[in-house]
Amino acid sequence: MQTVTIIIKGMTCMGCVNSIKAVLKNLSGIAQVEVTLQPAQATIQYDSNNINIDQIKEAIVDTGFEIVN
Ligand SMILES: [Cu+2]
C-alpha cells in the first residue's frame, strides 16, 4: 500500500471536498481517502498494483478541479 498527498486547486466548500472524496472512493485500488479544504489537499492510500498516481489525478481533474503538484 502506498500513500500520496495531492494538492488540489479549486475547492471552495465541503461540497467540493465530498465530491472528490466520493469519486476517489469509487476507484478500484483506493483504500483510504482523506480530503481537506484547509489545506486544500487529498491524502490517498492506494494499491499501486491496481491504480497509479496519474489515474488518481485524472479522476480529480475529471471531477472539475486542478492538481497543483
Ligand atoms: Cu464546493
PDB file of the backbone (N, CA, C, O) and the ligand in Angstrom, with CONECT records:
HET     CU  A 101       1
ATOM      1  N   MET A   1       0.849  -1.200   0.000  1.00  0.00           N
ATOM      2  CA  MET A   1       0.000   0.000   0.000  1.00  0.00           C
ATOM      3  C   MET A   1       0.879   1.242   0.000  1.00  0.00           C
ATOM      4  O   MET A   1       1.891   1.297   0.699  1.00  0.00           O
ATOM      5  N   GLN A   2       0.489   2.234  -0.785  1.00  0.00           N
ATOM      6  CA  GLN A   2       1.263   3.463  -0.875  1.00  0.00           C
ATOM      7  C   GLN A   2       0.391   4.646  -0.490  1.00  0.00           C
ATOM      8  O   GLN A   2      -0.834   4.587  -0.598  1.00  0.00           O
ATOM      9  N   THR A   3       1.019   5.709  -0.045  1.00  0.00           N
ATOM     10  CA  THR A   3       0.275   6.907   0.316  1.00  0.00           C
ATOM     11  C   THR A   3       0.794   8.086  -0.488  1.00  0.00           C
ATOM     12  O   THR A   3       2.003   8.265  -0.631  1.00  0.00           O
ATOM     13  N   VAL A   4      -0.130   8.894  -1.016  1.00  0.00           N
ATOM     14  CA  VAL A   4       0.262  10.084  -1.750  1.00  0.00           C
ATOM     15  C   VAL A   4      -0.597  11.260  -1.283  1.00  0.00           C
ATOM     16  O   VAL A   4      -1.780  11.101  -0.982  1.00  0.00           O
ATOM     17  N   THR A   5       0.018  12.440  -1.229  1.00  0.00           N
ATOM     18  CA  THR A   5      -0.746  13.643  -0.928  1.00  0.00           C
ATOM     19  C   THR A   5      -0.752  14.519  -2.172  1.00  0.00           C
ATOM     20  O   THR A   5       0.298  14.899  -2.690  1.00  0.00           O
ATOM     21  N   ILE A   6      -1.954  14.831  -2.637  1.00  0.00           N
ATOM     22  CA  ILE A   6      -2.110  15.628  -3.849  1.00  0.00           C
ATOM     23  C   ILE A   6      -2.700  16.988  -3.473  1.00  0.00           C
ATOM     24  O   ILE A   6      -3.737  17.071  -2.814  1.00  0.00           O
ATOM     25  N   ILE A   7      -2.020  18.046  -3.904  1.00  0.00           N
ATOM     26  CA  ILE A   7      -2.505  19.401  -3.630  1.00  0.00           C
ATOM     27  C   ILE A   7      -3.519  19.761  -4.720  1.00  0.00           C
ATOM     28  O   ILE A   7      -3.235  19.636  -5.911  1.00  0.00           O
ATOM     29  N   ILE A   8      -4.685  20.202  -4.303  1.00  0.00           N
ATOM     30  CA  ILE A   8      -5.792  20.437  -5.235  1.00  0.00           C
ATOM     31  C   ILE A   8      -6.170  21.918  -5.255  1.00  0.00           C
ATOM     32  O   ILE A   8      -6.250  22.573  -4.215  1.00  0.00           O
ATOM     33  N   LYS A   9      -6.398  22.421  -6.459  1.00  0.00           N
ATOM     34  CA  LYS A   9      -6.815  23.813  -6.606  1.00  0.00           C
ATOM     35  C   LYS A   9      -8.270  23.846  -7.078  1.00  0.00           C
ATOM     36  O   LYS A   9      -8.651  23.078  -7.961  1.00  0.00           O
ATOM     37  N   GLY A  10      -9.077  24.725  -6.499  1.00  0.00           N
ATOM     38  CA  GLY A  10     -10.439  24.907  -6.981  1.00  0.00           C
ATOM     39  C   GLY A  10     -11.533  24.474  -6.024  1.00  0.00           C
ATOM     40  O   GLY A  10     -12.716  24.659  -6.311  1.00  0.00           O
ATOM     41  N   MET A  11     -11.152  23.895  -4.879  1.00  0.00           N
ATOM     42  CA  MET A  11     -12.176  23.512  -3.909  1.00  0.00           C
ATOM     43  C   MET A  11     -12.592  24.747  -3.116  1.00  0.00           C
ATOM     44  O   MET A  11     -11.749  25.496  -2.623  1.00  0.00           O
ATOM     45  N   THR A  12     -13.910  24.949  -3.000  1.00  0.00           N
ATOM     46  CA  THR A  12     -14.382  26.131  -2.290  1.00  0.00           C
ATOM     47  C   THR A  12     -15.241  25.813  -1.075  1.00  0.00           C
ATOM     48  O   THR A  12     -15.421  26.668  -0.208  1.00  0.00           O
ATOM     49  N   CYS A  13     -15.771  24.605  -0.999  1.00  0.00           N
ATOM     50  CA  CYS A  13     -16.655  24.280   0.120  1.00  0.00           C
ATOM     51  C   CYS A  13     -16.636  22.782   0.404  1.00  0.00           C
ATOM     52  O   CYS A  13     -15.956  22.017  -0.279  1.00  0.00           O
ATOM     53  N   MET A  14     -17.384  22.379   1.411  1.00  0.00           N
ATOM     54  CA  MET A  14     -17.420  20.961   1.767  1.00  0.00           C
ATOM     55  C   MET A  14     -18.054  20.117   0.659  1.00  0.00           C
ATOM     56  O   MET A  14     -17.808  18.914   0.569  1.00  0.00           O
ATOM     57  N   GLY A  15     -18.866  20.752  -0.178  1.00  0.00           N
ATOM     58  CA  GLY A  15     -19.447  20.035  -1.313  1.00  0.00           C
ATOM     59  C   GLY A  15     -18.350  19.552  -2.253  1.00  0.00           C
ATOM     60  O   GLY A  15     -18.381  18.421  -2.737  1.00  0.00           O
ATOM     61  N   CYS A  16     -17.392  20.417  -2.501  1.00  0.00           N
ATOM     62  CA  CYS A  16     -16.249  20.052  -3.348  1.00  0.00           C
ATOM     63  C   CYS A  16     -15.471  18.911  -2.705  1.00  0.00           C
ATOM     64  O   CYS A  16     -15.113  17.935  -3.364  1.00  0.00           O
ATOM     65  N   VAL A  17     -15.219  19.050  -1.419  1.00  0.00           N
ATOM     66  CA  VAL A  17     -14.477  18.030  -0.675  1.00  0.00           C
ATOM     67  C   VAL A  17     -15.181  16.683  -0.799  1.00  0.00           C
ATOM     68  O   VAL A  17     -14.556  15.660  -1.080  1.00  0.00           O
ATOM     69  N   ASN A  18     -16.503  16.705  -0.581  1.00  0.00           N
ATOM     70  CA  ASN A  18     -17.260  15.454  -0.621  1.00  0.00           C
ATOM     71  C   ASN A  18     -17.340  14.863  -2.022  1.00  0.00           C
ATOM     72  O   ASN A  18     -17.349  13.642  -2.175  1.00  0.00           O
ATOM     73  N   SER A  19     -17.399  15.717  -3.055  1.00  0.00           N
ATOM     74  CA  SER A  19     -17.419  15.208  -4.432  1.00  0.00           C
ATOM     75  C   SER A  19     -16.140  14.447  -4.724  1.00  0.00           C
ATOM     76  O   SER A  19     -16.174  13.332  -5.244  1.00  0.00           O
ATOM     77  N   ILE A  20     -15.011  15.055  -4.388  1.00  0.00           N
ATOM     78  CA  ILE A  20     -13.722  14.419  -4.661  1.00  0.00           C
ATOM     79  C   ILE A  20     -13.601  13.120  -3.872  1.00  0.00           C
ATOM     80  O   ILE A  20     -13.156  12.095  -4.389  1.00  0.00           O
ATOM     81  N   LYS A  21     -14.009  13.191  -2.611  1.00  0.00           N
ATOM     82  CA  LYS A  21     -13.942  12.012  -1.758  1.00  0.00           C
ATOM     83  C   LYS A  21     -14.758  10.863  -2.365  1.00  0.00           C
ATOM     84  O   LYS A  21     -14.294   9.724  -2.423  1.00  0.00           O
ATOM     85  N   ALA A  22     -15.972  11.179  -2.813  1.00  0.00           N
ATOM     86  CA  ALA A  22     -16.862  10.149  -3.362  1.00  0.00           C
ATOM     87  C   ALA A  22     -16.282   9.532  -4.634  1.00  0.00           C
ATOM     88  O   ALA A  22     -16.321   8.316  -4.822  1.00  0.00           O
ATOM     89  N   VAL A  23     -15.744  10.386  -5.501  1.00  0.00           N
ATOM     90  CA  VAL A  23     -15.175   9.895  -6.764  1.00  0.00           C
ATOM     91  C   VAL A  23     -13.978   8.978  -6.487  1.00  0.00           C
ATOM     92  O   VAL A  23     -13.868   7.892  -7.057  1.00  0.00           O
ATOM     93  N   LEU A  24     -13.085   9.436  -5.602  1.00  0.00           N
ATOM     94  CA  LEU A  24     -11.879   8.650  -5.326  1.00  0.00           C
ATOM     95  C   LEU A  24     -12.197   7.326  -4.656  1.00  0.00           C
ATOM     96  O   LEU A  24     -11.580   6.303  -4.954  1.00  0.00           O
ATOM     97  N   LYS A  25     -13.167   7.351  -3.745  1.00  0.00           N
ATOM     98  CA  LYS A  25     -13.523   6.124  -3.030  1.00  0.00           C
ATOM     99  C   LYS A  25     -14.083   5.065  -3.964  1.00  0.00           C
ATOM    100  O   LYS A  25     -14.012   3.871  -3.670  1.00  0.00           O
ATOM    101  N   ASN A  26     -14.642   5.499  -5.097  1.00  0.00           N
ATOM    102  CA  ASN A  26     -15.221   4.555  -6.048  1.00  0.00           C
ATOM    103  C   ASN A  26     -14.203   3.931  -6.987  1.00  0.00           C
ATOM    104  O   ASN A  26     -14.514   2.970  -7.691  1.00  0.00           O
ATOM    105  N   LEU A  27     -12.998   4.466  -7.004  1.00  0.00           N
ATOM    106  CA  LEU A  27     -11.969   3.901  -7.876  1.00  0.00           C
ATOM    107  C   LEU A  27     -11.447   2.604  -7.264  1.00  0.00           C
ATOM    108  O   LEU A  27     -11.274   2.510  -6.049  1.00  0.00           O
ATOM    109  N   SER A  28     -11.198   1.612  -8.105  1.00  0.00           N
ATOM    110  CA  SER A  28     -10.649   0.375  -7.551  1.00  0.00           C
ATOM    111  C   SER A  28      -9.170   0.579  -7.293  1.00  0.00           C
ATOM    112  O   SER A  28      -8.467   1.195  -8.094  1.00  0.00           O
ATOM    113  N   GLY A  29      -8.707   0.063  -6.178  1.00  0.00           N
ATOM    114  CA  GLY A  29      -7.317   0.216  -5.801  1.00  0.00           C
ATOM    115  C   GLY A  29      -7.107   1.286  -4.754  1.00  0.00           C
ATOM    116  O   GLY A  29      -6.007   1.444  -4.226  1.00  0.00           O
ATOM    117  N   ILE A  30      -8.186   2.035  -4.448  1.00  0.00           N
ATOM    118  CA  ILE A  30      -8.088   3.077  -3.431  1.00  0.00           C
ATOM    119  C   ILE A  30      -8.544   2.496  -2.092  1.00  0.00           C
ATOM    120  O   ILE A  30      -9.658   1.987  -1.972  1.00  0.00           O
ATOM    121  N   ALA A  31      -7.677   2.579  -1.100  1.00  0.00           N
ATOM    122  CA  ALA A  31      -8.005   2.003   0.200  1.00  0.00           C
ATOM    123  C   ALA A  31      -8.592   3.034   1.151  1.00  0.00           C
ATOM    124  O   ALA A  31      -9.533   2.750   1.893  1.00  0.00           O
ATOM    125  N   GLN A  32      -8.016   4.254   1.119  1.00  0.00           N
ATOM    126  CA  GLN A  32      -8.477   5.261   2.068  1.00  0.00           C
ATOM    127  C   GLN A  32      -8.280   6.650   1.486  1.00  0.00           C
ATOM    128  O   GLN A  32      -7.276   6.918   0.826  1.00  0.00           O
ATOM    129  N   VAL A  33      -9.239   7.533   1.731  1.00  0.00           N
ATOM    130  CA  VAL A  33      -9.180   8.881   1.179  1.00  0.00           C
ATOM    131  C   VAL A  33      -9.459   9.895   2.281  1.00  0.00           C
ATOM    132  O   VAL A  33     -10.418   9.765   3.041  1.00  0.00           O
ATOM    133  N   GLU A  34      -8.598  10.907   2.347  1.00  0.00           N
ATOM    134  CA  GLU A  34      -8.801  11.992   3.307  1.00  0.00           C
ATOM    135  C   GLU A  34      -8.697  13.285   2.495  1.00  0.00           C
ATOM    136  O   GLU A  34      -7.640  13.578   1.936  1.00  0.00           O
ATOM    137  N   VAL A  35      -9.774  14.053   2.426  1.00  0.00           N
ATOM    138  CA  VAL A  35      -9.737  15.303   1.667  1.00  0.00           C
ATOM    139  C   VAL A  35     -10.037  16.451   2.619  1.00  0.00           C
ATOM    140  O   VAL A  35     -10.988  16.393   3.399  1.00  0.00           O
ATOM    141  N   THR A  36      -9.209  17.504   2.546  1.00  0.00           N
ATOM    142  CA  THR A  36      -9.433  18.672   3.403  1.00  0.00           C
ATOM    143  C   THR A  36      -9.416  19.951   2.563  1.00  0.00           C
ATOM    144  O   THR A  36      -8.748  20.037   1.533  1.00  0.00           O
ATOM    145  N   LEU A  37     -10.173  20.936   3.040  1.00  0.00           N
ATOM    146  CA  LEU A  37     -10.237  22.236   2.360  1.00  0.00           C
ATOM    147  C   LEU A  37      -9.042  23.090   2.756  1.00  0.00           C
ATOM    148  O   LEU A  37      -8.484  23.814   1.932  1.00  0.00           O
ATOM    149  N   GLN A  38      -8.659  22.999   4.015  1.00  0.00           N
ATOM    150  CA  GLN A  38      -7.578  23.796   4.580  1.00  0.00           C
ATOM    151  C   GLN A  38      -6.611  22.912   5.322  1.00  0.00           C
ATOM    152  O   GLN A  38      -6.879  22.580   6.477  1.00  0.00           O
ATOM    153  N   PRO A  39      -5.499  22.510   4.734  1.00  0.00           N
ATOM    154  CA  PRO A  39      -5.035  22.834   3.387  1.00  0.00           C
ATOM    155  C   PRO A  39      -5.845  22.075   2.325  1.00  0.00           C
ATOM    156  O   PRO A  39      -6.431  21.026   2.595  1.00  0.00           O
ATOM    157  N   ALA A  40      -5.857  22.634   1.123  1.00  0.00           N
ATOM    158  CA  ALA A  40      -6.624  22.030   0.032  1.00  0.00           C
ATOM    159  C   ALA A  40      -5.860  20.850  -0.544  1.00  0.00           C
ATOM    160  O   ALA A  40      -5.057  21.002  -1.465  1.00  0.00           O
ATOM    161  N   GLN A  41      -6.117  19.682   0.004  1.00  0.00           N
ATOM    162  CA  GLN A  41      -5.374  18.510  -0.442  1.00  0.00           C
ATOM    163  C   GLN A  41      -6.119  17.217  -0.198  1.00  0.00           C
ATOM    164  O   GLN A  41      -7.074  17.157   0.577  1.00  0.00           O
ATOM    165  N   ALA A  42      -5.661  16.191  -0.877  1.00  0.00           N
ATOM    166  CA  ALA A  42      -6.202  14.853  -0.681  1.00  0.00           C
ATOM    167  C   ALA A  42      -5.048  13.934  -0.340  1.00  0.00           C
ATOM    168  O   ALA A  42      -4.030  13.915  -1.032  1.00  0.00           O
ATOM    169  N   THR A  43      -5.210  13.177   0.723  1.00  0.00           N
ATOM    170  CA  THR A  43      -4.219  12.160   1.067  1.00  0.00           C
ATOM    171  C   THR A  43      -4.870  10.814   0.809  1.00  0.00           C
ATOM    172  O   THR A  43      -5.916  10.485   1.368  1.00  0.00           O
ATOM    173  N   ILE A  44      -4.226  10.052  -0.046  1.00  0.00           N
ATOM    174  CA  ILE A  44      -4.836   8.842  -0.562  1.00  0.00           C
ATOM    175  C   ILE A  44      -3.920   7.649  -0.330  1.00  0.00           C
ATOM    176  O   ILE A  44      -2.725   7.681  -0.624  1.00  0.00           O
ATOM    177  N   GLN A  45      -4.523   6.603   0.206  1.00  0.00           N
ATOM    178  CA  GLN A  45      -3.790   5.354   0.369  1.00  0.00           C
ATOM    179  C   GLN A  45      -4.266   4.427  -0.738  1.00  0.00           C
ATOM    180  O   GLN A  45      -5.461   4.157  -0.861  1.00  0.00           O
ATOM    181  N   TYR A  46      -3.330   3.942  -1.540  1.00  0.00           N
ATOM    182  CA  TYR A  46      -3.735   3.145  -2.698  1.00  0.00           C
ATOM    183  C   TYR A  46      -2.818   1.956  -2.933  1.00  0.00           C
ATOM    184  O   TYR A  46      -1.696   1.893  -2.431  1.00  0.00           O
ATOM    185  N   ASP A  47      -3.334   1.018  -3.713  1.00  0.00           N
ATOM    186  CA  ASP A  47      -2.577  -0.170  -4.076  1.00  0.00           C
ATOM    187  C   ASP A  47      -2.008   0.057  -5.471  1.00  0.00           C
ATOM    188  O   ASP A  47      -2.746   0.095  -6.456  1.00  0.00           O
ATOM    189  N   SER A  48      -0.695   0.206  -5.545  1.00  0.00           N
ATOM    190  CA  SER A  48      -0.062   0.544  -6.822  1.00  0.00           C
ATOM    191  C   SER A  48      -0.154  -0.586  -7.861  1.00  0.00           C
ATOM    192  O   SER A  48       0.200  -0.389  -9.024  1.00  0.00           O
ATOM    193  N   ASN A  49      -0.622  -1.754  -7.444  1.00  0.00           N
ATOM    194  CA  ASN A  49      -0.846  -2.830  -8.412  1.00  0.00           C
ATOM    195  C   ASN A  49      -2.144  -2.613  -9.177  1.00  0.00           C
ATOM    196  O   ASN A  49      -2.327  -3.150 -10.269  1.00  0.00           O
ATOM    197  N   ASN A  50      -3.035  -1.831  -8.604  1.00  0.00           N
ATOM    198  CA  ASN A  50      -4.362  -1.624  -9.204  1.00  0.00           C
ATOM    199  C   ASN A  50      -4.564  -0.252  -9.812  1.00  0.00           C
ATOM    200  O   ASN A  50      -5.365  -0.095 -10.734  1.00  0.00           O
ATOM    201  N   ILE A  51      -3.856   0.737  -9.313  1.00  0.00           N
ATOM    202  CA  ILE A  51      -4.070   2.107  -9.791  1.00  0.00           C
ATOM    203  C   ILE A  51      -2.778   2.895  -9.613  1.00  0.00           C
ATOM    204  O   ILE A  51      -2.010   2.636  -8.687  1.00  0.00           O
ATOM    205  N   ASN A  52      -2.540   3.860 -10.506  1.00  0.00           N
ATOM    206  CA  ASN A  52      -1.348   4.693 -10.334  1.00  0.00           C
ATOM    207  C   ASN A  52      -1.730   6.153 -10.089  1.00  0.00           C
ATOM    208  O   ASN A  52      -2.892   6.539 -10.215  1.00  0.00           O
ATOM    209  N   ILE A  53      -0.736   6.940  -9.741  1.00  0.00           N
ATOM    210  CA  ILE A  53      -0.988   8.330  -9.354  1.00  0.00           C
ATOM    211  C   ILE A  53      -1.636   9.120 -10.497  1.00  0.00           C
ATOM    212  O   ILE A  53      -2.510   9.955 -10.265  1.00  0.00           O
ATOM    213  N   ASP A  54      -1.203   8.851 -11.721  1.00  0.00           N
ATOM    214  CA  ASP A  54      -1.767   9.585 -12.856  1.00  0.00           C
ATOM    215  C   ASP A  54      -3.264   9.330 -12.998  1.00  0.00           C
ATOM    216  O   ASP A  54      -4.027  10.244 -13.309  1.00  0.00           O
ATOM    217  N   GLN A  55      -3.677   8.098 -12.773  1.00  0.00           N
ATOM    218  CA  GLN A  55      -5.106   7.773 -12.850  1.00  0.00           C
ATOM    219  C   GLN A  55      -5.887   8.468 -11.731  1.00  0.00           C
ATOM    220  O   GLN A  55      -7.019   8.909 -11.930  1.00  0.00           O
ATOM    221  N   ILE A  56      -5.270   8.557 -10.564  1.00  0.00           N
ATOM    222  CA  ILE A  56      -5.908   9.235  -9.439  1.00  0.00           C
ATOM    223  C   ILE A  56      -6.062  10.727  -9.753  1.00  0.00           C
ATOM    224  O   ILE A  56      -7.119  11.317  -9.529  1.00  0.00           O
ATOM    225  N   LYS A  57      -4.988  11.321 -10.274  1.00  0.00           N
ATOM    226  CA  LYS A  57      -5.017  12.746 -10.615  1.00  0.00           C
ATOM    227  C   LYS A  57      -6.043  13.025 -11.706  1.00  0.00           C
ATOM    228  O   LYS A  57      -6.755  14.029 -11.668  1.00  0.00           O
ATOM    229  N   GLU A  58      -6.107  12.113 -12.685  1.00  0.00           N
ATOM    230  CA  GLU A  58      -7.053  12.267 -13.781  1.00  0.00           C
ATOM    231  C   GLU A  58      -8.495  12.293 -13.267  1.00  0.00           C
ATOM    232  O   GLU A  58      -9.323  13.075 -13.736  1.00  0.00           O
ATOM    233  N   ALA A  59      -8.774  11.428 -12.300  1.00  0.00           N
ATOM    234  CA  ALA A  59     -10.124  11.362 -11.734  1.00  0.00           C
ATOM    235  C   ALA A  59     -10.481  12.682 -11.050  1.00  0.00           C
ATOM    236  O   ALA A  59     -11.622  13.138 -11.122  1.00  0.00           O
ATOM    237  N   ILE A  60      -9.496  13.288 -10.388  1.00  0.00           N
ATOM    238  CA  ILE A  60      -9.740  14.566  -9.708  1.00  0.00           C
ATOM    239  C   ILE A  60      -9.986  15.666 -10.738  1.00  0.00           C
ATOM    240  O   ILE A  60     -10.892  16.484 -10.574  1.00  0.00           O
ATOM    241  N   VAL A  61      -9.181  15.685 -11.797  1.00  0.00           N
ATOM    242  CA  VAL A  61      -9.329  16.678 -12.865  1.00  0.00           C
ATOM    243  C   VAL A  61     -10.689  16.496 -13.568  1.00  0.00           C
ATOM    244  O   VAL A  61     -11.372  17.473 -13.875  1.00  0.00           O
ATOM    245  N   ASP A  62     -11.064  15.249 -13.812  1.00  0.00           N
ATOM    246  CA  ASP A  62     -12.349  14.960 -14.454  1.00  0.00           C
ATOM    247  C   ASP A  62     -13.527  15.432 -13.599  1.00  0.00           C
ATOM    248  O   ASP A  62     -14.608  15.716 -14.115  1.00  0.00           O
ATOM    249  N   THR A  63     -13.306  15.508 -12.303  1.00  0.00           N
ATOM    250  CA  THR A  63     -14.361  15.973 -11.390  1.00  0.00           C
ATOM    251  C   THR A  63     -14.468  17.499 -11.423  1.00  0.00           C
ATOM    252  O   THR A  63     -15.433  18.070 -10.914  1.00  0.00           O
ATOM    253  N   GLY A  64     -13.467  18.157 -12.027  1.00  0.00           N
ATOM    254  CA  GLY A  64     -13.541  19.599 -12.210  1.00  0.00           C
ATOM    255  C   GLY A  64     -12.555  20.423 -11.412  1.00  0.00           C
ATOM    256  O   GLY A  64     -12.739  21.628 -11.238  1.00  0.00           O
ATOM    257  N   PHE A  65     -11.501  19.772 -10.922  1.00  0.00           N
ATOM    258  CA  PHE A  65     -10.531  20.501 -10.110  1.00  0.00           C
ATOM    259  C   PHE A  65      -9.141  20.443 -10.739  1.00  0.00           C
ATOM    260  O   PHE A  65      -8.892  19.668 -11.663  1.00  0.00           O
ATOM    261  N   GLU A  66      -8.253  21.268 -10.223  1.00  0.00           N
ATOM    262  CA  GLU A  66      -6.890  21.300 -10.762  1.00  0.00           C
ATOM    263  C   GLU A  66      -5.921  20.693  -9.776  1.00  0.00           C
ATOM    264  O   GLU A  66      -6.106  20.773  -8.562  1.00  0.00           O
ATOM    265  N   ILE A  67      -4.884  20.085 -10.321  1.00  0.00           N
ATOM    266  CA  ILE A  67      -3.831  19.489  -9.492  1.00  0.00           C
ATOM    267  C   ILE A  67      -2.664  20.464  -9.464  1.00  0.00           C
ATOM    268  O   ILE A  67      -2.243  20.970 -10.504  1.00  0.00           O
ATOM    269  N   VAL A  68      -2.146  20.725  -8.273  1.00  0.00           N
ATOM    270  CA  VAL A  68      -1.016  21.655  -8.137  1.00  0.00           C
ATOM    271  C   VAL A  68       0.311  20.917  -8.197  1.00  0.00           C
ATOM    272  O   VAL A  68       1.247  21.385  -8.844  1.00  0.00           O
ATOM    273  N   ASN A  69       0.407  19.776  -7.535  1.00  0.00           N
ATOM    274  CA  ASN A  69       1.694  19.058  -7.543  1.00  0.00           C
ATOM    275  C   ASN A  69       1.679  17.843  -8.434  1.00  0.00           C
ATOM    276  O   ASN A  69       2.686  17.144  -8.540  1.00  0.00           O
TER     277      ASN A  69
HETATM  278 CU    CU A 101     -17.757  23.406  -3.317  1.00  0.00          CU2+
END
